[in-house]
Amino acid sequence: MSSLSDIINKNFLVLKVDLTDERSIAISMEETNNMFGRIDVIVNNAGYGIGGAIEELSKQEINDNFNINFFAVVKVIQHALPYFRNQHSGYIINISSIAGFASGLGWSIYCVAKFAVTGLSDALSNDLKPLGINVKAILPGWFRTNFAKQDSIAFNKKQIGDYSFLRTAHQKMNEIDGKQLDNLNKVADAFIEFVDSQNPPTLLF
């Protein structure tokens, strides 16, 4: 009988990946493919919120948020597609947000990045389906994750007094942490249903 550690070592590969570095992404794909013989599903889940009025946010704050929330998604997909095309199959799951459909107060740049993820998923679904590759965007609401914690949220360093009402909206984010109604198991079940489906929808709210 195999021990739990044997099963983990055989079926679970832990890799540290810098999503701003294309070489790091490419190496992670290669190592995964080498270990398992193929890549079947990509889940683009990395991201963080940036709060603040657009007038308050610096160019660096905006660029950093887009680099992780949107451009990293593009890079991962670009490096996954050669494997998917070669095997004529694959599933790409992009985690957008309800903010990528209905903007929230005080999160303009984050919302724009998530709108971009939603739009990218919709477009790629058309482009890749003839190749046997399925694409879905998940647009979750308030699930009980670490997203509302300080290490997943950044706020503008520059503050303008006229936007003080946004600070009230940001405070609500801090207060809801750990109190979200929806359970993550629902999302996991949706992922499994997606990869088992022959004709899944592109957008899942």
Secondary structure as UniProt FT lines:
FT   HELIX           4..11
FT   TURN            19..20
FT   HELIX           22..36
FT   STRAND          41..44
FT   STRAND          49..51
FT   TURN            54..56
FT   HELIX           59..66
FT   HELIX           67..71
FT   HELIX           72..87
FT   STRAND          90..95
FT   HELIX           98..100
FT   TURN            105..106
FT   HELIX           108..128
FT   HELIX           129..131
FT   STRAND          133..138
FT   TURN            147..148
FT   HELIX           150..152
FT   STRAND          153..155
FT   HELIX           161..163
FT   HELIX           164..176
FT   TURN            177..178
FT   HELIX           184..195
FT   STRAND          203..204
//
